[in-house]
Amino acid sequence: MDTALVIGGTRFIGRHLVSDLLDNGYDVTLFNRGNHDNPFADDPRVQHMQGDRADDEALRTAKLTADPDAVFDCVAYKPSEVASAVDIFADVDAYVYISSGAAYGREEIPKREGVTPLCDCTDEQARDDSPESYGPRKAEGDRVVFEAASRGINAMSVRPCIVYGPHDYTERLDYWIDRVLNHDRVVVPGDGTNVWHRAYVEDVASAMRVVAEEGEAGEAYNVGDRRLVTLEEMVEVIADVAGTNVEVVHAGERELAAGGLDPTDFVLYREYPHVLATNKLASLGWESTPVEEAMRRSVESHRDSDRDGSEHDPGRDAEARVLSILDTL
């Protein structure tokens, strides 16, 4: 395979995917609405087609123009969009759909492809745009992929957990980086040992390419850091690569409540561990970036950006009240 069509491709995961494909010798066509700056506008290896992925005729035109060996669907958020895409691209060498670890419908450790049940998805959820229906919609998209493979279409899916890294417009990790860079003491909810599996964005990009090249039709592949770190360890890794020192201060529910806070007010906190098994993907030859290196690149990107994660800030004044309470205990 040497030509790729990327649906999306200019913001976060898709942006890194395009870079990975270029590094591996692909000619790339981007297909998106053009609502965001194209970082590849000056690269002759990247063709840009503007259109709405919900417009089937526009997708067909993109296919005829790009004549891709592989199609990577980064912005399919409804099952109907996946259903259209697998039919339109039925004869390509590989169609790869970005699903999500949120597609799993049962809490267990770890969540395994083909073992852990997926979320159910009602007709209403399939048409919904709310965050509450995100997991069910992604799960139903997976089922569309599986059904397409049963008809001979070389369709596969990848399921990342929480994705982090350069150009992350969600700014979830940026909140914690900002705290580490600007404060000597960082409040971590609970005892710091909670785990929400994360995936470095460049690894998600390489996983999509590897799945297209080596994966099996009708299969889903989890994507996540091969070494998991707790929330406290994540803060410590950020401090280490940033060349600074911080004191991690644990705060339980009672102490947080005294400051008007709850553990869930802190982004990337999850009471029950969310862990994805990644052996299946690794068996294809995929490797993940060491956490320290991934975090170093993330911190460098944060410093070069205007991202501060303030959207996720529970309030430093509230944290200060919690710290004061803890100092008296």
Long-range contacts (C-beta under 8 A, 24 or more apart in sequence): 1-26, 1-69, 1-70, 1-93, 1-94, 1-212, 1-213, 2-26, 2-27, 2-69, 3-27, 3-28, 3-29, 3-66, 3-67, 3-68, 3-69, 3-70, 4-28, 4-29, 4-68, 4-69, 4-70, 4-71, 4-72, 4-212, 5-29, 5-31, 5-62, 5-63, 5-66, 5-68, 5-70, 5-71, 5-72, 5-89, 6-30, 6-31, 6-72, 6-74, 7-31, 7-32, 7-53, 7-59, 7-62, 7-71, 7-72, 7-73, 7-74, 7-75, 7-76, 7-85, 8-32, 8-53, 8-73, 8-74, 8-75, 9-40, 9-74, 10-36, 10-37, 10-38, 10-39, 10-40, 11-36, 11-167, 11-169, 12-163, 12-167, 12-168, 12-169, 12-170, 12-201, 13-74, 13-98, 13-160, 13-163, 13-201, 13-204, 13-205, 14-72, 14-74, 14-75, 15-39, 15-167, 16-165, 16-166, 16-167, 16-201, 16-202, 16-204, 16-205, 17-72, 17-74, 17-204, 17-205, 17-208, 17-209, 18-46, 19-205, 20-202, 20-205, 20-206, 20-208, 20-209, 21-209, 22-46, 24-209, 26-70, 29-62, 29-65, 29-66, 29-68, 31-58, 31-59, 31-62, 31-66, 32-75, 53-81, 53-85, 54-81, 56-84, 56-88, 59-84, 59-85, 59-88, 59-89, 60-88, 63-88, 63-89, 63-92, 68-92, 69-93, 69-94, 70-94, 70-95, 70-96, 70-209, 70-212, 70-213, 71-95, 71-96, 72-96, 72-98, 72-208, 72-212, 73-97, 73-98, 74-98, 76-141, 77-129, 77-134, 77-137, 78-126, 78-127, 78-137, 78-141, 79-121, 79-126, 79-137, 79-140, 79-141, 79-143, 79-144, 80-126, 80-127, 81-141, 82-141, 82-144, 82-145, 83-144, 86-144, 86-145, 86-148, 86-153, 86-155, 87-148, 90-148, 90-151, 90-153, 92-154, 93-154, 93-212, 94-154, 94-155, 94-156, 94-211, 94-212, 94-213, 94-215, 95-145, 95-148, 95-153, 95-154, 95-155, 95-156, 96-155, 96-156, 96-157, 96-158, 96-208, 96-211, 96-212, 96-215, 97-141, 97-142, 97-145, 97-155, 97-156, 97-157, 97-158, 98-157, 98-158, 98-160, 98-208, 99-138, 99-139, 99-141, 99-142, 99-145, 99-157, 99-158, 99-159, 99-220, 100-134, 100-135, 100-138, 100-159, 100-160, 101-159, 101-160, 101-161, 101-162, 101-197, 101-222, 101-224, 101-274, 101-276, 102-134, 102-135, 102-138, 103-135, 103-136, 103-138, 103-139, 103-141, 103-142, 103-159, 104-135, 104-139, 104-159, 105-135, 105-139, 107-272, 109-273, 109-275, 110-275, 110-276, 110-277, 111-222, 111-274, 111-275, 111-276, 111-277, 112-222, 112-277, 112-280, 113-159, 113-219, 113-220, 113-221, 113-222, 113-277, 113-280, 114-220, 118-142, 118-143, 142-220, 145-218, 145-220, 146-218, 148-218, 149-217, 149-218, 149-219, 150-218, 152-217, 153-217, 154-217, 155-217, 155-218, 156-211, 156-212, 156-215, 156-216, 156-217, 156-218, 156-219, 156-220, 156-221, 157-219, 157-220, 157-221, 158-204, 158-207, 158-208, 158-211, 158-220, 158-221, 158-222, 158-223, 158-281, 159-220, 159-221, 159-222, 159-223, 159-276, 160-199, 160-204, 160-207, 160-222, 160-223, 160-224, 161-196, 161-197, 161-198, 161-199, 161-222, 161-223, 161-224, 161-274, 161-276, 162-196, 162-197, 162-198, 162-199, 162-268, 162-274, 163-198, 163-199, 163-200, 163-201, 163-204, 164-198, 164-199, 164-200, 164-201, 164-294, 164-298, 165-200, 165-201, 165-202, 165-294, 165-297, 165-298, 165-301, 166-201, 166-297, 166-298, 166-300, 166-301, 167-201, 167-301, 168-201, 168-298, 168-307, 171-307, 171-308, 171-309, 171-310, 171-311, 171-312, 172-267, 172-268, 172-309, 172-312, 173-268, 173-298, 173-302, 173-309, 174-302, 174-305, 174-307, 174-308, 174-309, 175-267, 175-308, 175-309, 175-310, 175-311, 175-312, 175-313, 176-234, 176-235, 176-238, 176-267, 176-268, 176-309, 177-238, 177-242, 177-298, 177-299, 177-302, 177-309, 178-302, 178-308, 178-309, 178-310, 179-235, 179-246, 180-235, 180-238, 180-239, 180-242, 180-244, 180-246, 181-242, 181-244, 181-302, 181-303, 183-246, 183-316, 184-245, 184-246, 184-247, 185-246, 185-247, 185-249, 185-323, 186-235, 186-246, 186-247, 186-248, 186-249, 187-249, 187-251, 187-266, 187-319, 187-322, 187-323, 188-231, 188-232, 188-235, 188-248, 188-249, 188-250, 188-251, 188-266, 189-231, 189-250, 189-251, 189-256, 189-263, 189-265, 189-266, 189-269, 190-231, 190-250, 190-251, 190-252, 190-263, 190-269, 191-250, 191-252, 192-230, 192-231, 192-232, 192-233, 192-248, 192-250, 193-230, 193-231, 193-232, 194-230, 194-231, 194-269, 194-270, 194-271, 194-273, 195-228, 195-229, 195-230, 195-231, 195-270, 195-273, 195-274, 195-275, 196-231, 196-268, 196-269, 196-270, 196-273, 196-274, 197-224, 197-225, 197-228, 197-273, 197-274, 197-275, 197-276, 198-224, 198-225, 198-228, 198-234, 198-268, 199-223, 199-224, 199-225, 199-288, 200-225, 200-288, 200-289, 200-291, 200-294, 200-298, 202-289, 202-294, 202-297, 203-286, 203-288, 203-289, 203-294, 206-286, 207-281, 207-286, 210-281, 210-284, 210-285, 210-286, 211-281, 211-284, 214-284, 214-285, 215-284, 219-280, 221-280, 221-281, 221-284, 222-276, 222-277, 222-278, 222-280, 222-281, 223-276, 223-278, 223-281, 224-275, 224-276, 224-278, 224-288, 225-288, 225-289, 225-291, 225-294, 226-278, 226-282, 226-287, 226-288, 227-288, 227-290, 227-291, 228-275, 229-291, 231-268, 231-269, 234-268, 234-295, 237-291, 237-292, 237-295, 238-295, 238-299, 240-292, 241-292, 241-295, 241-296, 241-299, 242-299, 249-323, 249-326, 251-322, 251-326, 255-322, 255-325, 255-326, 255-329, 256-322, 258-321, 258-322, 258-325, 259-318, 259-319, 259-320, 259-321, 259-322, 259-325, 260-315, 260-318, 260-321, 261-314, 261-315, 261-318, 261-319, 261-322, 265-314, 266-312, 266-314, 267-309, 267-312
